[in-house]
Structures are given as structure tokens and as C-alpha cells.
């Protein structure tokens, strides 16, 4: 009979338990931060988090924008939509970092929730444009 020292059978099982423990610590830290923060700080974190997530996938979007011009441009509106999409993808980091700086200043300055949200208007316009283009874009090519 082998002596069983660990409740998991392999190294992968141990890694699974380690990740579960780290996730529990992270969730506890997030809940504590939410409970001890003001509404303005939570709003800033949420608004900034969505734009930061878009910044994480920005390199993939930039690489994918190369392939927007593979198919022929069907009409004037299609061409304008493609060029606008390319421009907004390329300059998104400028919008993000400028909005991040303005958002921090608005939070530190004691602005209202609307003032904090107003700081992030340009990144949200870009995200909205991309959602719009990817949902109705195929109908522009007919």
C-alpha cells in the first residue's frame, strides 16, 4: 500500500488547487474593495475596466484590420466605413491613455459620476463604432 500524502493524484491536480486558491483570494480582494469603496471609485473602476479590456485586445484588432481591405470595396459608404474603422483602431491607444489620465483627475478632483464617465467618451465611441460595424457591416457590402 502506497502512502498518499496529497489529496490530489498528480501535479496537474495540485496546480488546479493552487489556481482555485488564487481565485478565492482575488474574489475576496475584489469584494473587500467594492465594500470599502465609494460609488464614484466603483464607477471609475468599471468604466476604466471596459476600456482596459478593449486595450488588451487592441493588438489583435490592429492585426485584423490589415485584412479589411482584402475584399473589394462595394460602394462609397463601405469605403468610408472601412477607413473610419481602420483610423479608430489605430488611434485607440491615444484615446485610452488620454481618457485614463482625465478619469483619474476627475476622480481625484471630486467630480460627479457624469464627470468621470465624460472623461471616457472617446474610447466608448470607438468601441460603439466597432460593435456597430461588426453587426451591420456585412449589410453594407450588398
ABEGO torsion letter per residue (X at the ends): XBBBABABABAAAAAAAAAAAAAAAAAAAAAAAAAABBAAAAAAAAAAAAAAAAAAAAAAAAAAAAAAAABBBABAAAAAAAAAAAAAAAAAAAAAAAAAAAAAAAAAAGBBAAAAAAAAAAAAAAAAAAAAAAAAAAAAAX
